[in-house]
Amino acid sequence: MSKSKHSFLLALGGIAVLFLLVVAKWAMAELWYDEILSLELFVLGANSLGEVFSNYVIANNHFLSNGVEYVWMTLLGRDMLGSELLVRLPSLVWGIATILAAGLCWRRHCGKRAALGAAMMLAVSPVFCSFAWQMRGYSLAMLLACLAVTAGADALVKRNWRNQTVLGLASLLLPMVMPTAVMFQLVVALALATTELRTGTWRRAVKAVVAPVVGGLLGLSYYASVWNSVLKASQEAGGWTSFWCVLAGVFLPLALHCLCYLPLLPALWGNKLGAREEVSSSLSKLDLYAQGLLLASAVAVLAILLLRLPSGHFPFPRTFLVLLPAVTFAVAKARSRAVWLDSRMTFGREILLFAAIGCMLIFITENVNSRALRHAHTQQNLLTQYYKGKDDNRQLAAFLEEQCKENRLYLWLTPDIDGVTAEFYSRLYYHPESDVLVMPSIVPVGRFQGTLAGIISDNVFISARNLEEAETMLAKVQPEGEHLRLEPLRQTEFRTLFAVKR
């Protein structure tokens, strides 16, 4: 192995380690709502692997990801549910693989510096790092999208059975992670077609799109086997109600993700700027391909949002995470053209600048999120997530286990966003056989009051983000003619546990 290649691999390995350091705290924190639903309904609740792929009762089932998780949890065993890091390990592996694939595969198209820059961009991205550790399908989807982008670039240089197989297989598997990911195959197909039309003939354009289009349609066709469930789940799926909020919630985080290379994007439309000789033979096509990926991604976002305009119901911004590798490749390609930067900044300084800016953005978004939580505001977008790195419900469940040893029957009233997590840790971790009643405040008032009457007053608890929220929740359970008061019992980082006293 040459010294240059050894240094490259060492740097790439260091970037992967940095990613693990960035996400370690979040990956070891308590599981959150969507992760628990996936675990209980589609992983732990499935009797066989086939059942994982046939249950679409809600739109949370990312088939391929949950299938892998089912196999992993079967090997791991339920006793290891107490280690969130192990539960999330498959997703972490996909995240690391995405970073390594960007560095190793994009090197031949973008050069060493730009490829390592792209890997670092992912490793400290406030967007990628927010989702690449979750026990959901986002990490696997971004890995498959990265492979599809790479195979598309390879095919433009020289189409052969290998890159066509990778492109077709990645396109086939992406919808099996989540059906909305089919937009990515259309983005790649559009980028390939426009590139071939501008540099070749329409016949070459048709050949270029066969693998992504056919693969995507075959993957999407699987949902015909659970079509009725898909229709019902799509009607009940959550989302946002503002077109402009979703639009800003997609484009602004993507811009922050590639902030360091964002000023270099005009290079994709300008002169070659003395591009490296090693990639000059295919530079023109790859430039056009990068342009196509950027423009097609923007078109995909706008088209989906405009189609949903009549309903006034728009998908969550995280639906578009699958586009992240396409944007990353495009800005890395722009960096490969800006060779004037090589003489103005050493490679070490460039990578350190990336790391510093990425960590600064993560620090800022975490502080914004913490401030919102302390004011009882729930944020869930591509930059800030209310659940990320939080351990409040797990800590309170452990505290209540100790508090209620004598009489294990108790009621724990939580904010709406905490109900599923609090119940999961209460029952699965600490009270597998006890009569613990964990109720989010969204449950009808009558049910609370009926339950409260059968529980001794010393075993009724409310957890809230502040006193005002706790008093609002108390009003829901307070029977007529009785005056209940709140007594602070335990304080965590973002929650206070109150005992309800008569």
Backbone torsions as a table, in degrees:
resi	resn	phi	psi	omega
1	MET	NA	131.4	-179.5
2	SER	-70.1	158.7	179.8
3	LYS	-62.2	-38.4	-180.0
4	SER	-63.0	-45.4	-179.6
5	LYS	-67.2	-38.8	178.6
6	HIS	-62.1	-42.7	179.0
7	SER	-64.6	-39.5	179.0
8	PHE	-62.3	-48.7	-179.1
9	LEU	-64.8	-36.6	178.3
10	LEU	-65.1	-42.9	178.6
11	ALA	-65.2	-41.3	179.7
12	LEU	-65.2	-40.7	176.4
13	GLY	-62.5	-39.5	177.3
14	GLY	-63.6	-37.5	178.0
15	ILE	-65.1	-41.0	177.8
16	ALA	-63.1	-39.4	177.6
17	VAL	-65.2	-40.2	177.7
18	LEU	-59.9	-41.6	176.9
19	PHE	-57.8	-45.2	179.6
20	LEU	-62.5	-38.4	178.5
21	LEU	-66.0	-37.1	-179.4
22	VAL	-66.3	-43.3	-172.3
23	VAL	-96.1	-3.4	-173.5
24	ALA	-55.9	-47.3	-178.1
25	LYS	-61.4	-42.6	-178.9
26	TRP	-68.4	-38.9	-177.7
27	ALA	-69.7	-21.6	179.7
28	MET	-96.6	-3.8	-179.2
29	ALA	-78.3	175.6	-177.3
30	GLU	-63.3	151.0	175.2
31	LEU	-67.8	150.0	-179.0
32	TRP	-113.0	178.3	-169.7
33	TYR	-44.2	-59.7	-175.8
34	ASP	-65.2	-36.6	178.5
35	GLU	-65.1	-41.4	-179.1
36	ILE	-68.4	-40.5	175.9
37	LEU	-60.1	-43.5	178.6
38	SER	-61.8	-43.7	180.0
39	LEU	-63.4	-51.6	-172.0
40	GLU	-74.5	-37.8	-175.9
41	LEU	-85.4	-40.3	-168.2
42	PHE	-114.8	-15.7	-179.4
43	VAL	-109.8	-69.1	179.1
44	LEU	-69.5	-28.8	-178.2
45	GLY	-83.3	-5.2	-179.3
46	ALA	-90.4	138.8	178.3
47	ASN	-87.5	-15.1	180.0
48	SER	-156.2	165.9	178.2
49	LEU	-63.9	-36.3	178.5
50	GLY	-61.8	-33.6	179.8
51	GLU	-68.2	-30.5	176.6
52	VAL	-60.3	-39.6	-175.7
53	PHE	-87.9	4.2	-179.3
54	SER	-122.4	-1.0	-177.8
55	ASN	-105.1	109.9	178.3
56	TYR	-128.5	47.5	-176.2
57	VAL	-64.2	-31.7	171.4
58	ILE	-136.9	164.4	-173.7
59	ALA	-76.6	14.3	178.8
60	ASN	-84.1	-9.6	-174.8
61	ASN	-83.0	98.7	171.9
62	HIS	-85.4	92.2	-166.1
63	PHE	-44.7	-60.5	-172.7
64	LEU	-64.2	-42.1	179.2
65	SER	-64.3	-46.0	179.4
66	ASN	-69.3	-28.7	175.0
67	GLY	-63.5	-44.9	176.5
68	VAL	-63.2	-41.9	-179.6
69	GLU	-64.8	-35.6	177.7
70	TYR	-61.3	-47.1	178.5
71	VAL	-62.8	-42.7	-178.6
72	TRP	-63.5	-45.1	-179.2
73	MET	-70.4	-29.4	174.8
74	THR	-63.7	-41.1	177.7
75	LEU	-72.6	-38.1	-175.0
76	LEU	-75.2	-42.8	-178.0
77	GLY	92.1	150.0	-178.6
78	ARG	-63.3	-25.7	-178.9
79	ASP	-62.3	-19.7	-177.7
80	MET	-93.2	8.4	178.3
81	LEU	-63.5	-20.5	178.4
82	GLY	-70.5	-12.3	177.5
83	SER	-105.3	93.9	-178.3
84	GLU	-61.5	-32.9	179.5
85	LEU	-61.4	-42.1	178.5
86	LEU	-68.9	-39.1	178.3
87	VAL	-60.4	-37.8	-177.0
88	ARG	-90.1	2.1	-173.8
89	LEU	-55.9	-43.6	178.2
90	PRO	-55.8	-42.1	179.4
91	SER	-65.6	-38.9	176.8
92	LEU	-63.0	-38.3	177.8
93	VAL	-63.0	-43.4	178.2
94	TRP	-62.3	-39.1	179.6
95	GLY	-63.6	-45.9	177.5
96	ILE	-63.0	-41.7	-179.8
97	ALA	-62.1	-35.8	177.9
98	THR	-63.8	-44.3	178.7
99	ILE	-63.5	-44.7	179.6
100	LEU	-65.9	-39.8	179.3
101	ALA	-63.9	-41.0	178.5
102	ALA	-61.8	-44.3	-179.0
103	GLY	-68.7	-46.1	-175.0
104	LEU	-76.1	-43.7	-173.6
105	CYS	-82.4	-33.4	-177.6
106	TRP	-82.9	-9.3	179.0
107	ARG	-58.1	-41.1	-176.4
108	ARG	-74.3	-16.2	179.9
109	HIS	-105.3	-27.1	-174.6
110	CYS	-117.8	-8.9	-176.0
111	GLY	90.0	164.7	-173.6
112	LYS	-64.5	-47.6	-174.6
113	ARG	-65.0	-44.7	-179.3
114	ALA	-67.6	-37.0	179.4
115	ALA	-65.9	-43.8	176.6
116	LEU	-67.7	-34.1	175.4
117	GLY	-62.5	-40.8	177.5
118	ALA	-64.6	-41.2	178.2
119	ALA	-62.7	-42.5	178.1
120	MET	-67.1	-36.1	177.7
121	MET	-57.0	-42.3	178.4
122	LEU	-71.5	-41.5	-173.1
123	ALA	-65.0	-28.5	-179.5
124	VAL	-120.2	20.0	-179.5
125	SER	-74.8	129.6	176.3
126	PRO	-66.2	-16.3	178.0
127	VAL	-89.3	-58.7	-178.3
128	PHE	-58.3	-44.7	-176.8
129	CYS	-69.8	-17.0	178.4
130	SER	-78.7	-19.1	-173.8
131	PHE	-124.8	-17.8	-172.6
132	ALA	-70.9	-10.0	-179.6
133	TRP	-105.3	-13.4	-174.1
134	GLN	-69.6	146.4	176.7
135	MET	-78.7	64.2	-179.4
136	ARG	-139.4	-174.2	-175.5
137	GLY	-90.8	-1.7	-172.8
138	TYR	-64.5	-42.2	-178.2
139	SER	-63.4	-45.6	178.8
140	LEU	-65.7	-39.2	179.3
141	ALA	-63.0	-40.4	179.5
142	MET	-68.9	-33.0	175.6
143	LEU	-65.5	-47.1	179.4
144	LEU	-63.0	-38.0	177.7
145	ALA	-65.0	-39.0	177.2
146	CYS	-61.7	-43.0	178.9
147	LEU	-66.7	-37.4	179.3
148	ALA	-66.5	-42.8	177.1
149	VAL	-60.0	-44.0	-179.7
150	THR	-63.9	-45.6	-179.7
151	ALA	-63.7	-35.5	176.7
152	GLY	-64.1	-42.7	177.5
153	ALA	-65.0	-41.7	177.9
154	ASP	-60.2	-40.8	-177.9
155	ALA	-65.9	-31.4	178.5
156	LEU	-70.1	-33.1	177.5
157	VAL	-73.4	-49.8	178.3
158	LYS	-159.1	109.4	-179.4
159	ARG	-75.5	125.9	175.9
160	ASN	-145.2	175.9	-175.2
161	TRP	-63.9	-29.1	-176.6
162	ARG	-68.8	-53.4	-178.4
163	ASN	-70.2	-29.1	176.1
164	GLN	-68.8	-35.8	177.3
165	THR	-66.6	-44.9	178.9
166	VAL	-62.7	-44.5	180.0
167	LEU	-63.4	-44.9	179.8
168	GLY	-66.6	-41.3	-178.6
169	LEU	-68.3	-43.4	177.7
170	ALA	-63.0	-38.9	178.5
171	SER	-67.3	-33.6	178.0
172	LEU	-69.9	-41.9	-174.0
173	LEU	-79.2	-29.1	-177.0
174	LEU	-55.7	-49.1	177.7
175	PRO	-65.3	-22.0	177.5
176	MET	-72.7	-17.6	173.0
177	VAL	-80.2	-52.8	175.9
178	MET	-154.1	137.6	-173.9
179	PRO	-62.2	-32.7	-178.7
180	THR	-67.4	-16.1	179.8
181	ALA	-67.6	-9.6	178.9
182	VAL	-62.7	-19.2	177.2
183	MET	-60.2	-29.5	-175.8
184	PHE	-69.0	-38.5	177.6
185	GLN	-61.6	-36.7	178.6
186	LEU	-68.1	-36.7	177.4
187	VAL	-63.4	-48.3	179.5
188	VAL	-63.8	-42.8	-179.8
189	ALA	-62.1	-42.7	179.7
190	LEU	-65.6	-41.3	178.6
191	ALA	-64.1	-42.9	178.9
192	LEU	-66.2	-42.9	-177.5
193	ALA	-64.6	-46.3	-178.9
194	THR	-66.1	-35.3	177.6
195	THR	-64.0	-46.8	-179.2
196	GLU	-68.5	-35.0	178.6
197	LEU	-66.7	-33.0	-178.0
198	ARG	-82.6	-19.0	-177.1
199	THR	-121.3	-9.3	-176.8
200	GLY	-141.1	-128.6	-177.9
201	THR	-127.8	169.6	179.8
202	TRP	-67.4	-25.5	177.4
203	ARG	-65.3	-43.1	177.7
204	ARG	-65.6	-35.2	178.1
205	ALA	-63.8	-42.5	178.8
206	VAL	-63.6	-45.0	179.5
207	LYS	-62.0	-35.7	-176.3
208	ALA	-66.6	-30.7	-174.2
209	VAL	-94.8	-4.5	-177.0
210	VAL	-59.5	-51.0	-175.7
211	ALA	-61.0	-51.3	-179.1
212	PRO	-68.1	-38.0	-177.7
213	VAL	-70.7	-49.3	-179.8
214	VAL	-64.1	-44.8	178.4
215	GLY	-60.1	-45.0	179.7
216	GLY	-63.3	-43.0	179.7
217	LEU	-66.1	-39.0	178.2
218	LEU	-64.8	-42.4	178.3
219	GLY	-65.1	-41.7	-179.6
220	LEU	-68.2	-30.1	-177.5
221	SER	-64.1	-19.4	179.3
222	TYR	-59.9	-31.2	-176.5
223	TYR	-68.9	-11.3	174.4
224	ALA	-63.5	-27.1	-179.5
225	SER	-72.9	-17.9	177.7
226	VAL	-128.5	37.1	-169.9
227	TRP	-59.6	-44.8	-178.8
228	ASN	-61.4	-40.3	178.0
229	SER	-66.7	-38.0	179.1
230	VAL	-62.8	-44.7	179.7
231	LEU	-61.3	-45.3	-179.4
232	LYS	-65.8	-44.0	-178.8
233	ALA	-65.0	-37.8	-179.2
234	SER	-66.6	-31.4	178.2
235	GLN	-72.3	-26.8	-177.3
236	GLU	-99.7	-2.4	-176.4
237	ALA	-65.7	146.6	178.4
238	GLY	-79.1	179.2	-180.0
239	GLY	169.7	-169.6	177.9
240	TRP	-108.4	161.0	-177.2
241	THR	-109.4	-0.5	-178.3
242	SER	-114.7	121.1	176.8
243	PHE	-58.5	-46.5	-174.4
244	TRP	-71.5	-34.1	177.7
245	CYS	-65.8	-41.1	178.4
246	VAL	-67.2	-42.5	-179.9
247	LEU	-59.1	-48.4	177.9
248	ALA	-67.2	-34.9	-178.9
249	GLY	-69.9	-12.4	176.1
250	VAL	-101.0	-52.5	-172.5
251	PHE	-72.8	-37.5	179.6
252	LEU	-65.1	-48.5	176.6
253	PRO	-61.6	-37.6	178.1
254	LEU	-64.1	-37.2	177.6
255	ALA	-66.5	-40.7	178.0
256	LEU	-68.4	-33.2	178.4
257	HIS	-58.5	-42.1	-177.6
258	CYS	-109.9	33.7	-173.4
259	LEU	-55.6	-42.5	-175.7
260	CYS	-64.3	-37.0	-177.3
261	TYR	-98.7	-2.8	-176.8
262	LEU	-57.4	-41.7	179.2
263	PRO	-64.7	-15.7	-177.6
264	LEU	-88.2	-6.2	-176.3
265	LEU	-56.4	-37.0	177.8
266	PRO	-56.8	-20.8	179.3
267	ALA	-62.2	-25.0	178.4
268	LEU	-66.9	-23.9	-179.0
269	TRP	-107.5	-1.3	-177.0
270	GLY	-101.3	-155.4	178.0
271	ASN	-71.9	169.4	-177.9
272	LYS	-70.6	-14.3	175.8
273	LEU	53.1	38.0	177.7
274	GLY	67.6	43.5	-175.4
275	ALA	-57.4	153.4	-178.5
276	ARG	-55.0	138.4	-178.5
277	GLU	-62.1	-32.6	-174.8
278	GLU	-67.5	-19.2	178.5
279	VAL	-117.7	4.8	-173.0
280	SER	-65.6	-27.3	-177.7
281	SER	-66.6	-25.5	-179.2
282	SER	-120.5	13.4	-173.5
283	LEU	-62.3	-44.7	-175.6
284	SER	-59.6	-49.0	-180.0
285	LYS	-63.8	-42.3	-177.5
286	LEU	-69.8	-32.4	173.5
287	ASP	-61.8	-46.9	179.0
288	LEU	-63.6	-37.1	178.2
289	TYR	-63.9	-43.9	178.2
290	ALA	-63.6	-42.1	174.7
291	GLN	-57.5	-46.7	-178.6
292	GLY	-61.3	-39.9	179.1
293	LEU	-63.1	-42.9	179.1
294	LEU	-63.8	-50.8	-176.7
295	LEU	-67.2	-41.3	-179.9
296	ALA	-66.4	-34.8	176.9
297	SER	-64.2	-44.1	178.0
298	ALA	-63.3	-41.9	178.7
299	VAL	-63.0	-41.2	-179.6
300	ALA	-61.6	-45.0	179.3
301	VAL	-62.5	-49.7	-178.5
302	LEU	-63.1	-41.9	-178.4
303	ALA	-62.6	-45.8	-179.1
304	ILE	-64.2	-42.2	-179.7
305	LEU	-68.3	-39.8	179.2
306	LEU	-66.9	-35.9	177.6
307	LEU	-65.3	-29.1	180.0
308	ARG	-90.9	-1.5	-176.2
309	LEU	-58.3	-43.7	-179.9
310	PRO	-60.3	-33.3	-178.1
311	SER	-79.8	-22.7	-177.0
312	GLY	71.0	15.0	-179.2
313	HIS	-125.4	118.5	-172.7
314	PHE	-118.7	151.2	-178.9
315	PRO	-67.5	156.4	174.1
316	PHE	-61.0	147.2	177.0
317	PRO	-55.1	-30.2	-178.7
318	ARG	-64.8	-15.6	175.2
319	THR	-58.1	-29.3	-174.8
320	PHE	-95.7	9.9	177.9
321	LEU	-58.3	-28.6	-177.8
322	VAL	-62.1	-18.9	179.5
323	LEU	-81.6	-10.5	-175.1
324	LEU	-57.2	-44.5	178.8
325	PRO	-63.0	-33.6	178.9
326	ALA	-64.9	-44.6	178.6
327	VAL	-65.1	-40.8	-179.6
328	THR	-63.3	-43.3	178.4
329	PHE	-62.9	-41.3	-177.6
330	ALA	-62.6	-44.5	-179.2
331	VAL	-72.8	-30.0	174.7
332	ALA	-65.8	-37.7	177.8
333	LYS	-66.4	-37.6	176.3
334	ALA	-63.3	-39.8	178.1
335	ARG	-63.4	-36.4	-179.0
336	SER	-65.6	-24.5	178.8
337	ARG	-83.1	-26.1	-176.8
338	ALA	-85.3	62.0	-176.1
339	VAL	-70.2	-16.0	175.3
340	TRP	-60.4	-23.1	179.6
341	LEU	-71.4	-25.1	-178.8
342	ASP	-61.2	-37.2	-177.6
343	SER	-84.6	-12.4	-177.8
344	ARG	-100.2	-17.9	-178.2
345	MET	-146.2	128.1	178.3
346	THR	-69.0	158.9	-179.5
347	PHE	-60.1	-41.4	-179.8
348	GLY	-60.9	-43.8	179.2
349	ARG	-65.6	-38.2	179.9
350	GLU	-62.6	-45.8	-179.7
351	ILE	-66.7	-41.0	178.6
352	LEU	-64.9	-37.2	176.6
353	LEU	-62.3	-43.8	176.5
354	PHE	-56.6	-51.2	-177.2
355	ALA	-60.8	-42.3	-178.0
356	ALA	-65.4	-46.2	-179.1
357	ILE	-66.5	-43.0	179.0
358	GLY	-61.5	-46.3	179.5
359	CYS	-65.5	-35.2	177.5
360	MET	-64.4	-43.5	178.8
361	LEU	-63.8	-40.7	177.7
362	ILE	-63.9	-42.0	178.8
363	PHE	-61.4	-43.4	-179.3
364	ILE	-65.2	-47.7	-178.6
365	THR	-64.4	-35.3	177.8
366	GLU	-66.7	-38.1	178.3
367	ASN	-69.1	-39.1	175.7
368	VAL	-61.0	-43.4	-179.9
369	ASN	-64.3	-43.4	-179.4
370	SER	-64.2	-41.3	179.0
371	ARG	-64.2	-40.9	178.3
372	ALA	-63.4	-41.4	-179.8
373	LEU	-63.0	-39.3	-179.2
374	ARG	-68.4	-20.0	177.0
375	HIS	-102.5	16.4	176.8
376	ALA	63.2	29.7	174.7
377	HIS	-100.9	134.0	-177.7
378	THR	-104.1	117.1	179.9
379	GLN	-112.1	132.6	178.9
380	GLN	-146.7	92.5	179.4
381	ASN	-142.5	-164.3	-176.5
382	LEU	-75.5	-15.0	-177.6
383	LEU	-108.5	-37.9	-178.5
384	THR	-128.1	137.5	179.2
385	GLN	-135.5	128.1	-174.1
386	TYR	-60.5	-24.9	-173.0
387	TYR	-93.8	-13.1	-169.1
388	LYS	-66.0	119.2	176.5
389	GLY	75.8	11.6	-175.9
390	LYS	-93.0	143.4	-178.2
391	ASP	-129.5	13.4	-171.8
392	ASP	-61.5	-46.5	-176.4
393	ASN	-68.3	-37.9	177.5
394	ARG	-64.2	-42.2	179.4
395	GLN	-65.8	-41.4	-179.1
396	LEU	-69.4	-36.2	176.9
397	ALA	-63.1	-40.6	177.7
398	ALA	-65.9	-39.4	179.0
399	PHE	-64.7	-43.2	-179.4
400	LEU	-67.6	-30.5	174.7
401	GLU	-59.0	-42.9	179.5
402	GLU	-74.2	-37.1	-175.4
403	GLN	-69.1	-33.7	-171.5
404	CYS	-111.4	35.7	-178.9
405	LYS	-64.5	-37.8	-176.5
406	GLU	-72.1	-46.1	179.4
407	ASN	-125.9	103.1	-170.7
408	ARG	-79.9	-5.0	177.8
409	LEU	-83.5	117.8	177.3
410	TYR	-153.7	162.0	177.2
411	LEU	-112.8	129.9	177.9
412	TRP	-121.8	110.4	-179.7
413	LEU	-94.9	127.7	-174.8
414	THR	-123.5	162.7	168.1
415	PRO	-60.8	157.1	-176.9
416	ASP	-52.9	-42.1	-174.3
417	ILE	-71.5	-14.2	-175.6
418	ASP	-100.8	-12.6	-169.6
419	GLY	-54.3	-51.5	-176.4
420	VAL	-64.8	-43.7	-179.1
421	THR	-66.4	-44.8	-179.8
422	ALA	-62.0	-42.7	179.9
423	GLU	-67.2	-40.2	179.7
424	PHE	-58.1	-48.9	-177.8
425	TYR	-73.8	-32.1	178.0
426	SER	-65.8	-47.3	-175.7
427	ARG	-82.7	-48.5	-171.2
428	LEU	-79.2	-33.6	-176.2
429	TYR	-92.9	-46.3	-168.5
430	TYR	-116.3	-26.1	-175.3
431	HIS	-132.1	60.5	-175.4
432	PRO	-63.1	-24.5	-177.2
433	GLU	-124.0	1.4	-176.6
434	SER	-89.1	166.1	-177.5
435	ASP	-94.6	81.8	-179.2
436	VAL	-104.2	129.2	-179.0
437	LEU	-111.9	105.0	177.8
438	VAL	-107.1	120.6	-175.0
439	MET	-129.5	123.8	171.0
440	PRO	-71.3	152.4	-174.4
441	SER	-67.2	-6.5	179.1
442	ILE	-75.8	-15.9	179.0
443	VAL	-64.5	141.3	-178.5
444	PRO	-52.5	145.0	-175.5
445	VAL	-58.8	-40.9	-177.4
446	GLY	-57.4	-37.5	-180.0
447	ARG	-66.8	-36.4	178.2
448	PHE	-64.8	-48.8	-174.3
449	GLN	-65.2	-36.2	177.5
450	GLY	-66.8	-38.5	179.5
451	THR	-70.8	-40.3	-177.1
452	LEU	-61.0	-35.3	-177.1
453	ALA	-63.8	-26.3	-176.6
454	GLY	-96.4	7.3	-177.0
455	ILE	-121.9	134.5	-180.0
456	ILE	-63.3	147.2	-170.6
457	SER	-60.7	-28.6	-178.2
458	ASP	-71.8	-9.2	-177.4
459	ASN	-116.7	34.4	173.2
460	VAL	-118.1	126.1	-174.3
461	PHE	-132.2	149.8	175.7
462	ILE	-129.9	128.6	171.9
463	SER	-108.9	136.6	-176.5
464	ALA	-150.4	165.3	-179.0
465	ARG	-81.9	-22.4	174.8
466	ASN	-159.0	173.3	-175.6
467	LEU	-64.2	-38.7	-179.7
468	GLU	-60.2	-44.1	178.3
469	GLU	-64.6	-39.4	179.2
470	ALA	-63.8	-41.0	179.6
471	GLU	-66.7	-36.8	176.0
472	THR	-62.9	-42.2	178.9
473	MET	-68.9	-36.5	178.7
474	LEU	-63.3	-38.1	180.0
475	ALA	-60.4	-26.8	-179.7
476	LYS	-71.5	-30.4	-173.6
477	VAL	-105.3	-4.6	-175.8
478	GLN	-75.7	113.9	179.1
479	PRO	-64.7	155.2	-179.8
480	GLU	-63.3	139.7	177.1
481	GLY	83.6	-5.2	179.9
482	GLU	-111.9	147.1	176.8
483	HIS	-114.1	114.2	178.9
484	LEU	-105.0	148.5	178.8
485	ARG	-127.7	160.2	-179.1
486	LEU	-106.2	133.6	178.3
487	GLU	-123.4	113.6	-179.6
488	PRO	-57.3	133.8	-174.9
489	LEU	-119.8	-41.1	-176.6
490	ARG	-152.1	136.7	179.7
491	GLN	-114.9	125.8	171.3
492	THR	-109.6	-170.4	-175.1
493	GLU	-61.9	-42.3	-175.3
494	PHE	-127.4	7.4	-179.3
495	ARG	-136.7	149.4	170.8
496	THR	-120.4	131.7	177.3
497	LEU	-96.9	124.2	179.3
498	PHE	-110.8	141.8	169.3
499	ALA	-92.9	135.8	178.8
500	VAL	-89.3	121.8	-177.4
501	LYS	-119.1	146.4	175.7
502	ARG	-91.1	NA	NA
